[in-house]
Amino acid sequence: MRALTYHGAEDVRVETVADPIIQEADDIILRVTATAICGSDLHLYRGKIPQTEQGDIFGHEFMGIVEEVGSAVTQVKKGDRVIVPFVIACGECFFCQLNLTAACETTNSGRGAIINKKQIPSGAALFGYSHLYGGIPGGQAEYVRVPKANAGPFKVPGSLSDEKVLFLTDILPTAWQAVTNAKVSKGSTLAIYGAGPVGLLSAACAKMLGAEKIFMVDHNQYRLKYAAEAYGAIPVDFEAVDAAEYIIQHTDNYRGVDAVIDAIGFEAKGSVIETLLTNLKLEGSSGVVLRQCIAAVRRGGVVSVPGVYAGPIHGFLFGDAFDKGLTFKMGQTHVHHFLPQLLELIEDGKLAPEAIITHRMKLEDAAEGYRIFDNREQECRKVILTP
């Protein structure tokens, strides 16, 4: 089959690789009909995620048709059309039973700490996201092996196009979790740092839930313009103003917003010192956005973090967070839990996640898609690939 493979920082290629096969009784083989390049894929593309190896197949946003099923698969059958959550969860362990599927104890046992000679699981495996997260080949390919098929694949109606349901795999549930973690409701004020796909869909979800005022912080003018036009967001260019200061000045009594969402994560461009520390591997992440979030949110507010972080953070102002009595909610998305509700919202026309798509390309052109998305060329918001 043809698949997008990694060969070093900013070097991805579509190559012919071995077809996937059934390895466990609860596996399925999926023929991919649509896949996408995620903002978090860019961390891999830039060589920023450890244990990403040459030949690894990327892609954790994908859907398709079931082609083959293992002997123990009971929830789907050949010919079913499904989306697949990017988190691989067993559905049976302690955390899965709590609907915390991103914390699944069974699918990525090779990464946890060792205590008293016992390995402690460290969270679920992810499709196409390095050997740190299980080394499971991803879906930017013609076919993909899907483990734990009695828990993961989610059937979607044929009346909805691939584009309408594809983002149920990751960015729509991620945005929804970010907004619900932020306790957004009618009349809320919210700031979103990062106008990438997750930031934009967070604005869409917040608007639907009745947020009164949404600030969108970025420096890409075309993305800020889209957020303003599509979701009524107030654009804030962090290169032109101090974003937190601007937000505070435009909230009642200079209190700040009720909640803030960090949809940027660890690769945010920080100070010269932060850049030096991260380049020297002395710090794992830039703290610039988190400092902004702590400043922009009101006392007693919520900082919601869907953006990926790795390792220690320089200049994390914990004392300020304590003084303001802030709540932090963060982590990988518990996709499975949100799917029925989000599908219903799409069917009812209350959410239209496909609106953010700007580029539709063939899988063969995936390397160019990565380059365009990474460089934010051609006013790119989201790239969809079809094999």
Secondary structure, 3 states (H helix, E strand, C coil): CEEEEECCCCCEEEEECCCCCCCCCCCEEEEEEEEEECCCHHHHHCCCCCCCCCCCECCCCEEEEEEEECCCCCCCCCCCEEEECCEECCCCCHHHHCCCHHHCCCCCHHHCCEECCEECCCCCEEECCCHHHCCECCCCECEEEECCCCCCCEECCCCCCHHHHHHHHCHHHHHHHHHHHCCCCCCCEEEEECCCHHHHHHHHHHHHCCCCEEEEEECCHHHHHHHHHHHCCEEEECCCCCHHHHHHHCCHHHCCEEEEEECCCCCCCCCHHHHHHHHCCCCCECCHHHHHHHHHEEEEEEEEECCCCCCCECCCCHHHHHHHCCEEEECCCCHHHHHHHHHHHHHCCCCCHHHHCCEEEEHHHHHHHHHHHHHCCCCCCCEEEEC
